[in-house]
Amino acid sequence: MRRYEAEVSRDGRWWMIHVPAIDGLTQSERLPDAELMARELIAVTLDIPIDEIAVDVHVRSVGV
């Protein structure tokens, strides 16, 4: 299992999800979806199976 960090912050109605290890950015409407969105981004970017990826999600800021 490969483990990655994802930094999540609120931007309007979206959650912005940054994965520093691949310098990738994606978004989600719901915070509970952030981990899956990060895993999908990593899988597509690195061409590895999604089930080989674990992500630790860190919420950095919550705006209004």
C-alpha positions in Angstrom: 0.0 0.0 0.0 1.4 3.4 -1.0 0.5 6.2 1.5 0.0 9.9 0.5 -1.0 13.1 2.2 -3.8 15.3 0.9 -4.3 18.9 2.1 -7.9 20.0 1.9 -9.3 23.6 2.1 -12.6 25.2 1.4 -13.0 27.5 -1.6 -16.5 28.8 -1.9 -18.8 25.8 -2.3 -15.9 23.4 -3.2 -13.3 21.5 -1.2 -9.9 21.9 -2.9 -7.8 18.8 -2.5 -4.0 19.2 -3.0 -1.7 16.1 -3.1 1.8 17.6 -2.7 3.7 14.3 -3.6 2.4 14.6 -7.2 1.7 18.4 -7.1 -1.9 17.5 -8.1 -5.1 19.3 -7.4 -8.7 18.2 -7.6 -12.0 19.2 -6.0 -15.1 17.9 -4.3 -18.4 19.3 -3.3 -18.5 17.2 -0.1 -15.7 16.9 2.5 -16.4 13.1 3.0 -15.5 12.6 -0.7 -12.1 14.2 -0.4 -10.2 11.0 0.3 -11.7 9.1 -2.7 -11.1 12.1 -5.0 -7.4 12.2 -3.9 -7.0 8.5 -4.4 -8.5 8.8 -7.9 -6.2 11.7 -8.8 -3.1 9.8 -7.6 -4.2 6.6 -9.4 -4.7 8.4 -12.7 -1.6 10.5 -12.4 0.8 7.7 -11.5 -1.1 4.9 -13.5 -1.4 2.6 -10.4 -4.4 0.7 -9.1 -6.6 2.8 -6.8 -6.8 -0.1 -4.3 -3.0 0.3 -3.8 -3.3 3.9 -2.5 -4.0 5.1 1.0 -4.5 8.8 1.7 -4.3 10.8 4.9 -6.6 13.8 4.6 -5.7 17.0 6.5 -8.2 19.9 6.5 -6.1 23.1 6.4 -8.8 25.7 6.5 -12.5 26.1 6.4 -13.8 29.4 4.9 -17.3 30.7 4.6 
